[in-house]
Amino acid sequence: MNTSALIVMLTTLTLVTGLMIYFFVRVLSTPPRPEPDSYIDNDDEADRQVPKH
């Protein structure tokens, strides 16, 4: 393998590995989003929602 091919291969390998680590850490460090307790609470139409007691 000549020198230019080795440089391209190592650059590509480093770039892909770096991006993978960056996005992996970003996904793991994202805080969870609060979700409603039920599906009905997630509905926007007022006539479908359960009245609160």
C-alpha positions as a Python dict, from the first residue, in 0.01 Angstrom:
ca = {
    (1, 'M'): (0, 0, 0),
    (2, 'N'): (145, 333, -97),
    (3, 'T'): (172, 632, 134),
    (4, 'S'): (-120, 834, -3),
    (5, 'A'): (-359, 540, 33),
    (6, 'L'): (-246, 484, 391),
    (7, 'I'): (-299, 851, 475),
    (8, 'V'): (-650, 850, 324),
    (9, 'M'): (-740, 528, 506),
    (10, 'L'): (-616, 650, 845),
    (11, 'T'): (-783, 990, 800),
    (12, 'T'): (-1115, 829, 712),
    (13, 'L'): (-1090, 580, 997),
    (14, 'T'): (-1010, 858, 1246),
    (15, 'L'): (-1290, 1081, 1119),
    (16, 'V'): (-1554, 808, 1128),
    (17, 'T'): (-1446, 688, 1472),
    (18, 'G'): (-1442, 1043, 1608),
    (19, 'L'): (-1791, 1118, 1476),
    (20, 'M'): (-1922, 791, 1615),
    (21, 'I'): (-1783, 867, 1961),
    (22, 'Y'): (-1915, 1226, 1949),
    (23, 'F'): (-2272, 1122, 1865),
    (24, 'F'): (-2264, 827, 2105),
    (25, 'V'): (-2165, 1056, 2394),
    (26, 'R'): (-2423, 1311, 2283),
    (27, 'V'): (-2702, 1053, 2291),
    (28, 'L'): (-2597, 922, 2632),
    (29, 'S'): (-2571, 1270, 2786),
    (30, 'T'): (-2911, 1395, 2663),
    (31, 'P'): (-3153, 1431, 2955),
    (32, 'P'): (-3477, 1233, 2926),
    (33, 'R'): (-3782, 1427, 2816),
    (34, 'P'): (-4080, 1429, 3049),
    (35, 'E'): (-4366, 1223, 2913),
    (36, 'P'): (-4734, 1237, 3006),
    (37, 'D'): (-4874, 973, 3239),
    (38, 'S'): (-5112, 834, 2982),
    (39, 'Y'): (-5200, 855, 2617),
    (40, 'I'): (-5515, 1056, 2689),
    (41, 'D'): (-5310, 1332, 2855),
    (42, 'N'): (-5112, 1357, 2533),
    (43, 'D'): (-5423, 1430, 2322),
    (44, 'D'): (-5478, 1792, 2214),
    (45, 'E'): (-5854, 1776, 2167),
    (46, 'A'): (-6036, 1892, 2480),
    (47, 'D'): (-6342, 1669, 2436),
    (48, 'R'): (-6124, 1355, 2445),
    (49, 'Q'): (-5942, 1439, 2765),
    (50, 'V'): (-6047, 1293, 3098),
    (51, 'P'): (-6187, 1558, 3334),
    (52, 'K'): (-5961, 1626, 3630),
    (53, 'H'): (-6115, 1560, 3971),
}
